[in-house]
Amino acid sequence: MTIHDMVVEGDKVALHWKLTGTHKCEYMGHPPTNKKVTGWAISIDRIAGGKIVERRERLDTLGYMQQYGVVPKPKKGK
């Protein structure tokens, strides 16, 4: 995981991050493909008592699924 941006205000932390790894376990009902994948996410966490107590997160799920081969990539020029 690589953090590209981090903004802290009050009890909230916003992150823009990238994840790189290998699909080695079931993901959203799809069996492992052993393919290398890279994707981004944006998270907004609320911190209380030094712990994350709430998280809102948006992952590049479509991008992951296309890299796994579960969802076809769009044709170029269309």
Secondary structure as UniProt FT lines:
FT   STRAND          2..9
FT   TURN            10..11
FT   STRAND          12..22
FT   TURN            28..29
FT   STRAND          36..48
FT   TURN            49..50
FT   STRAND          51..59
FT   HELIX           61..68
FT   TURN            76..77
//
